[in-house]
């Protein structure tokens, strides 16, 4: 298969069968014979005559159909090779890489939104999908999508939407699986280094090292790197040798930026002793993330519009306020790590009211974080409702039991909808706050190999209509 000639003849590289046509080359990562046979049929329907696939499928091809195959033993490296042929090696737009344990999505998407509202055409590729110039182009399967999807999205953002900046959420798993290919970003943000994906990486040390390696490999030497939270000194020394690093807390001190907490739902932002903004929020991660983007834009010398930067908009599933009336507040949030839950709940600790938290833990994932999550929830809540997240192949009851033993006033309700209804019923009886944690923007639940449609946001909006004054 001569890819250079096919490109010259107007063919495009696609990894999503739904986007195929007669001018497509289909790149599939599957190693399942059954799935591959289904994809062959779909290729025929889409009039796609070229498939790049895993070498193990060579004996499974349908010789009766008119498709040309290219078999490879390492699809990750093959994807990089193909990308070199089909996509520009030097980007027109500036690439902004955002990585870290918590906050990637909120910071990335808000930065994208800020730039576009300041009439700087930009794109975003991450957990919420692929967006360009204020328009959602498509959903994505992973925070960092497969390399073919990522590179085609960058290409589309540059050529079709004339974007000057492209913001990419970069995950540690995406890095290890070479989904970032040969990308060299111009600017970077590291949010924090806490605990996540230990089931994949094996240890906290491996996880942290993957994040540091990600930046060292995919950020240009000498680039500006903003670090939101303090990290271990040895990691900072390693990064500072290669990049121009700035800690957010240091920048705030040096530039007289202060946050004044006025108690229940009021925080003032002061810059050079001038009150710039009053937030109807406690001093929490939302304000912190907005400041990250303000500082980041200052560091890269973009002319700022403070009204746009600090005009907080809800990022789907991130401190997503469903209801805020009658002294009753309902928040849906994606928090699924001990640090993420702490950052969400702790700013509300001095607010005198009932606090109800609905949460669970995913199956087949880092079990070590479960007791830590439960202890944080227990510390900052009056009532804990333990429910199912994505149990996958684990016994849901056993997951819930592992959380219940660390909670002082818990309800065990496996069915997520029933758990949310219970939370609203308890909230109706008293003034307070209901936190629904773990799934955020997600719209499915996974039990074993079965996906069920379910959205915390959608169901909570429905039930919130029943809240009494």
C-alpha positions in Angstrom: 0.0 0.0 0.0 1.7 3.2 -1.2 0.4 5.8 1.3 2.3 8.7 -0.3 0.6 8.0 -3.6 -2.8 7.6 -2.0 -2.4 10.9 -0.2 -1.4 12.5 -3.5 -4.6 11.0 -5.0 -6.8 12.7 -2.4 -7.2 9.9 0.2 -7.6 10.6 3.9 -6.6 8.5 6.9 -9.5 7.7 9.3 -9.7 5.6 12.5 -13.5 6.0 13.0 -15.5 3.8 10.6 -18.4 6.3 10.8 -16.3 8.9 8.9 -15.3 6.5 6.1 -16.0 7.1 2.4 -14.6 6.1 -1.0 -11.6 8.3 -0.4 -10.7 6.8 3.0 -7.9 4.6 4.3 -9.3 2.9 7.5 -6.8 2.5 10.3 -8.2 0.1 12.9 -6.6 -0.8 16.2 -8.7 -3.8 17.0 -7.2 -7.3 17.5 -10.6 -8.9 17.8 -11.4 -11.2 14.9 -15.2 -10.8 15.4 -14.9 -7.0 15.6 -12.6 -7.0 12.5 -15.1 -9.0 10.5 -17.8 -6.5 11.4 -15.6 -3.6 10.4 -14.9 -5.2 7.0 -18.6 -5.2 6.3 -18.9 -1.6 7.3 -16.0 -0.6 5.0 -17.8 -2.2 2.1 -20.9 -0.3 2.9 -18.9 2.9 3.1 -17.1 2.0 -0.2 -13.7 2.1 1.6 -11.2 -0.1 -0.1 -8.1 0.2 2.1 -7.5 -1.1 5.6 -4.5 -0.8 7.9 -4.7 -3.4 10.7 -2.9 -5.7 13.1 -0.7 -8.5 11.8 -2.6 -11.1 13.9 -5.7 -10.6 11.6 -3.9 -11.6 8.4 -5.5 -15.1 8.4 -9.0 -13.7 9.1 -9.4 -11.5 6.1 -12.4 -12.0 3.7 -10.7 -12.8 0.4 -14.0 -12.5 -1.4 -14.2 -8.8 -1.0 -12.3 -6.1 -2.9 -10.3 -4.6 -0.1 -6.5 -4.0 0.0 -4.9 -4.7 3.4 -1.7 -3.5 5.1 -0.7 -5.6 8.2 1.5 -4.4 11.0 2.9 -5.9 14.2 3.1 -2.6 16.1 0.1 -0.3 15.3 1.3 2.4 17.7 4.5 3.0 15.7 2.6 2.4 12.4 0.2 5.2 13.4 3.2 7.5 13.9 4.6 6.5 10.5 1.2 7.1 8.8 0.7 10.5 10.6 4.1 11.6 9.3 2.9 11.0 5.7 -0.6 12.5 6.0 -0.2 15.4 8.4 2.1 18.4 8.5 5.3 17.9 10.6 5.2 21.6 11.6 2.0 23.0 12.9 0.6 26.4 11.8 -1.2 26.9 15.1 0.5 27.0 18.5 -0.1 23.9 20.5 -0.9 24.2 24.2 -0.4 21.0 26.2 -2.3 20.6 29.5 -1.6 17.7 31.8 -1.8 16.7 35.5 -4.1 14.6 37.7 -7.0 17.0 38.4 -8.3 20.1 36.6 -7.1 19.4 33.0 -10.6 19.5 31.5 -11.8 22.7 33.3 -8.6 24.6 32.5 -8.3 23.4 28.9 -11.9 24.0 28.0 -12.2 27.4 29.8 -8.9 28.5 28.1 -10.4 27.5 24.7 -13.6 29.4 25.5 -11.7 32.5 26.7 -9.5 32.7 23.6 -12.5 32.4 21.3 -14.4 35.0 23.2 -11.4 37.3 22.8 -11.7 36.7 19.0 -8.6 34.5 18.9 -9.7 31.4 16.9 -8.8 28.3 19.0 -9.5 24.6 19.2 -9.8 22.1 22.1 -9.2 18.4 22.0 -10.0 16.5 25.2 -12.5 14.8 27.5 -15.4 16.9 26.3 -14.7 16.3 22.6 -13.2 18.2 19.7 -14.2 21.9 19.5 -13.1 24.6 17.1 -13.9 28.3 16.9 -16.9 28.0 19.2 -18.4 24.9 17.6 -18.4 21.3 18.8 -17.1 19.1 16.0 -17.5 15.6 17.5 -17.3 13.5 20.7 -14.1 11.6 21.4 -13.6 8.2 23.1 -10.7 9.2 25.3 -9.2 12.3 27.0 -6.3 12.0 24.6 -7.7 10.3 21.5 -5.9 7.8 19.2 -3.1 9.5 17.2 -5.0 9.4 13.9 -8.0 11.1 15.4 -5.8 13.6 17.2 -3.7 14.6 14.2 -6.8 14.8 11.9 -8.4 17.1 14.5 -5.4 19.4 14.6 -5.3 19.4 10.8 -9.0 20.3 10.6 -8.6 23.0 13.2 -5.8 24.6 11.3 -7.1 24.3 7.7 -10.9 24.5 8.1 -11.1 26.8 11.1 -7.8 28.8 10.9 -7.2 28.3 14.6 -4.2 30.1 16.1 -4.1 28.0 19.2 -5.0 24.3 19.8 -5.3 23.1 23.4 -4.8 19.4 24.0 -5.6 17.5 27.2 -2.7 15.1 27.5 -3.2 12.0 29.7 -0.5 9.7 31.1 -2.1 6.7 29.5 -2.3 8.5 26.2 1.4 9.2 26.5 2.4 5.7 27.3 0.3 4.4 24.4 2.0 6.9 22.0 -1.2 8.7 21.2 0.7 12.0 21.1 3.0 10.7 18.3 5.7 13.3 17.5 3.7 16.3 18.7 5.9 19.1 20.1 3.8 21.6 21.9 4.8 25.3 22.2 3.4 26.0 25.7 2.4 23.8 28.7 0.4 23.7 31.8 0.9 21.1 34.6 -2.0 21.2 37.0 -0.8 18.9 39.8 0.7 15.5 40.6 -1.5 13.4 42.9 -3.0 9.9 42.6 -4.8 8.3 39.7 -4.5 5.4 37.2 -2.4 3.3 39.5 -4.0 0.2 38.2 -2.5 1.1 34.8 0.9 2.5 35.9 1.5 0.1 38.8 2.8 2.7 41.3 2.5 6.3 42.2 6.2 6.8 41.2 5.6 5.3 37.7 2.5 7.5 37.3 4.4 10.7 38.3 7.4 9.8 36.1 5.0 9.3 33.1 3.7 12.9 33.5 7.2 14.3 33.7 8.3 12.2 30.7 5.2 13.4 28.8 6.2 17.0 29.2 9.9 16.4 28.5 9.1 14.6 25.3 6.1 16.6 23.9 7.0 20.2 25.0 9.5 22.2 23.1 12.8 23.0 24.9 12.7 26.4 26.4 8.9 26.6 26.4 6.9 28.4 29.1 5.5 25.8 31.6 3.0 27.0 34.2 2.7 24.7 37.2 -0.5 25.2 39.1 0.3 23.3 42.4 3.6 22.7 44.1 5.3 19.5 43.0 8.2 17.5 44.5 11.4 19.4 44.3 13.2 16.8 42.3 10.5 16.9 39.6 10.7 20.7 39.5 14.5 20.6 39.1 14.1 18.1 36.2 11.5 20.2 34.5 13.3 23.5 35.1 16.4 22.3 33.3 14.4 22.1 30.1 11.6 24.7 30.4 10.9 28.2 31.8 8.8 27.1 34.8 6.5 29.3 36.9 4.6 28.2 40.0 1.1 29.8 40.2 1.5 30.6 44.0 4.8 32.3 43.4 3.4 34.4 40.5 0.5 35.5 42.7 2.8 36.6 45.5 5.1 38.4 43.1 2.2 40.2 41.4 0.1 41.0 44.4 -2.8 38.8 43.5 -5.0 37.9 46.4 -8.2 36.0 47.1 -10.3 37.3 50.0 -12.8 34.8 51.3 -15.9 36.6 52.6 -17.6 33.5 54.0 -20.7 31.9 52.7 -20.5 32.0 48.9 -18.4 35.1 48.3 -14.8 35.4 47.3 -13.2 38.6 46.1 -10.3 38.7 43.7 -7.8 41.5 44.2 -5.0 42.4 41.8 -2.6 45.3 42.9 -5.1 46.1 45.8 -7.9 46.6 43.3 -11.0 44.3 43.5 -11.3 42.9 40.1 -14.1 40.4 40.6 -16.6 39.2 43.2 -17.4 35.5 42.8 -20.6 34.0 44.2 -18.5 31.0 45.2 -16.3 29.9 48.1 -12.6 30.1 47.5 -12.4 26.8 45.5 -10.8 25.2 42.5 -13.0 27.0 40.0 -11.5 30.3 41.0 -8.1 28.7 41.1 -8.4 27.4 37.6 -9.6 30.8 36.3 -6.5 32.3 37.8 -4.4 29.6 36.1 -5.7 30.7 32.8 -5.2 34.4 33.6 -1.6 33.8 34.7 -0.9 31.6 31.7 -2.2 34.2 29.2 0.0 36.8 31.0 3.0 34.6 30.7 2.6 34.1 26.9 1.9 37.9 26.5 -1.6 37.8 25.1 -3.6 41.1 25.5 -6.2 40.3 28.1 -9.9 41.1 28.6 -10.4 40.6 32.4 -14.2 40.6 32.1 -14.0 37.6 29.7 -11.3 35.7 31.6 -13.1 35.9 35.0 -16.7 35.4 33.6 -17.1 31.9 35.0 -19.1 29.5 32.8 -20.0 26.0 33.9 -17.9 23.3 32.3 -20.1 20.3 31.9 -19.8 18.0 34.9 -17.2 20.2 36.7 -18.8 22.0 39.7 -21.9 21.8 37.7 -24.6 23.6 39.7 -28.0 21.9 39.0 -30.0 23.9 41.6 -29.3 26.9 43.8 -32.6 28.1 45.3 -34.4 28.1 48.6 -31.0 27.7 50.4 -30.5 24.3 48.7 -27.6 23.7 46.4 -27.0 20.7 44.2 -23.7 20.2 42.5 -22.6 17.4 40.0 -18.9 16.9 39.7 -16.5 14.5 38.1 -14.2 14.3 41.2 -13.0 10.7 41.4 -9.7 10.9 43.2 -9.0 11.7 46.9 -7.4 15.1 45.9 -10.2 15.9 43.5 -12.8 15.3 46.2 -10.9 17.3 48.8 -10.6 20.2 46.4 -14.4 20.2 45.8 -15.6 19.6 49.3 -13.1 21.4 51.6 -14.1 25.0 50.6 -17.6 24.3 52.0 -16.4 23.1 55.4 -17.3 26.3 57.3 -20.8 26.6 55.8 -23.2 25.7 58.5 -25.7 23.4 56.8 -26.3 19.7 56.0 -23.9 18.3 53.4 -24.9 15.1 51.6 -22.4 13.3 49.3 -23.3 10.7 46.7 -20.3 8.8 45.5 -18.8 5.4 44.5 -15.7 4.0 42.9 -15.0 2.4 39.5 -14.2 -1.3 39.3 -11.0 -2.8 37.9 -9.2 0.4 38.8 -6.8 1.7 41.5 -8.2 0.1 44.7 -5.8 1.9 46.9 -7.6 5.2 46.5 -11.0 3.9 47.7 -10.4 4.2 51.5 -8.8 7.6 50.9 -11.8 8.9 49.0 -14.2 7.6 51.6 -12.3 9.2 54.4 -12.3 12.6 52.6 -16.0 12.4 51.9 -16.7 11.4 55.6 -14.7 14.3 56.9 -16.6 16.9 54.9 -20.1 15.6 54.9 -23.0 14.8 57.3 -24.5 12.0 55.2 -22.8 9.7 52.7 -24.8 7.8 50.1 -22.7 5.0 48.6 -23.7 4.0 45.1 -22.3 2.3 42.0 -19.9 4.2 39.6 -18.7 1.9 36.8 -18.3 -1.5 38.5 -17.0 -3.1 35.3 -16.1 -6.7 36.2 -16.0 -6.3 40.0 -18.8 -7.1 42.4 -20.6 -3.7 42.9 -21.6 -4.7 46.5 -18.0 -5.4 47.5 -16.9 -2.0 46.1 -19.5 -0.3 48.1 -18.6 -2.2 51.2 -15.0 -1.1 50.9 -16.3 2.5 51.1 -19.0 2.1 53.7 -16.6 1.0 56.5 -14.9 4.4 56.4 -18.2 6.4 56.6 -20.0 7.3 59.8 -23.5 8.0 58.5 -24.0 6.1 55.2 -26.7 4.7 53.1 -25.9 1.8 50.8 -27.9 2.3 47.5 -26.4 0.5 44.5 -28.8 1.8 41.9 -27.5 5.2 41.0 -30.8 6.8 40.1 -32.3 5.6 43.5 -29.3 7.0 45.2 -29.8 10.4 43.6 -33.5 10.4 44.5 -32.6 9.6 48.1 -30.2 12.5 48.1 -32.8 14.9 46.9 -35.3 13.5 49.4 -32.9 14.2 52.3 -32.1 17.7 50.9 -35.8 18.5 50.7 -36.1 17.9 54.5 -33.4 20.4 55.4 -31.3 23.3 54.1 -28.0 22.2 52.7 -25.8 21.0 49.8 -26.1 17.8 47.8 -22.9 16.7 46.0 -23.2 14.0 43.3 -19.7 12.8 42.5 -17.7 10.6 40.2 -19.3 10.7 36.8 -19.7 14.3 35.9 -20.2 14.7 32.2 -20.4 11.0 31.5 -23.6 9.6 30.1 -23.1 5.8 30.5 -22.5 3.3 33.3 -20.5 0.1 32.7 -21.5 -3.2 34.4 -19.3 -6.0 33.2 -19.3 -5.6 29.4 -22.7 -3.9 29.2 -23.1 -0.1 28.8 -26.2 1.5 30.2 -27.3 5.0 29.4 -27.2 7.2 32.5 -26.4 10.8 33.2 -26.1 12.3 36.6 -26.7 15.8 35.1 -29.8 14.8 33.2 -31.5 12.9 36.0 -30.6 15.5 38.6 -32.1 18.3 36.5 -35.4 16.3 36.3 -35.5 15.6 40.0 -34.5 19.2 41.0 -37.9 20.3 39.8 -39.4 18.7 42.8 -37.4 20.6 45.4 -39.6 22.4 47.9 -39.2 26.1 48.9 
